[in-house]
Amino acid sequence: MPRDPDHPAVRSAPAPSPACGSDSFEDIWAGLEPAFRHCLELAWASARAGSLGIGCVITASAGETVATGRNRLFESDCGDDHLAGSPVAHAEMNALGKLRAGADHRELTLWTSLEPCLLCAGGIRLARVGRVCFLAADPLWNGMAEVLSSNPFGLAHGIKTSGPRPGELAGFAMLLPFHAWQFWAPGSDANQLWHAHSPALGDLAVQLAASHELVALAAAAAPVTEVIRELWGRLGAAVGTDPGDALA
Ligand SMILES: [Zn+2]
């Protein structure tokens, strides 16, 4: 028997499930680990302050936060971190700087919005943190996290790494530093490498830098959830086009 589209039972039926890859922001945000949500909040705080837009959280085995840090490359105030305004004021370094030397950190997990660079990978090994999870690949330092398990000194500690993740939130994690490169140093070799890795996301960064849309959201102190929701459709289009391993 054909279904009557005007029948109340049909009109009140739930909408069809969204196609794969088109889940709502609310669902995907709610499903993200709290430490990664915190990383993105810190990343947006970093971007709002004019730095690169990268955040890091270290958690204990039960999930409680042990330390946080954010990128403060272009800031003079280090806030609750140790490093600001220097080339090494990275999110991971600022989080690792809050751990105590000599303590056993093998049960800790370091969460970061962007794949650790060589500097931070070394810091993770020296701190003897047991596990690293990152959202987006860093085109400049792609595979650096694997050095931790391919180098004999790193292998001896057995650091577990996880990432990059697919989807819009990884795209947003990459977009913030991408936008900073585009806004402050569009001709830099770093920006060129990022564009070669993720051209569609790079085009979005170019559009946002030209329109000052992210700058306006930063000036309005918009929460990170509002910013991601605003960009959701454009992030989805970009990560569905780019071949980069962070955006599969
Ligand atoms: Zn780093």
Residues whose N, C-alpha, C, O or C-beta is under 5 A from the ligand:
A	BS01	ZN	H90 P116 C117 L119 C120
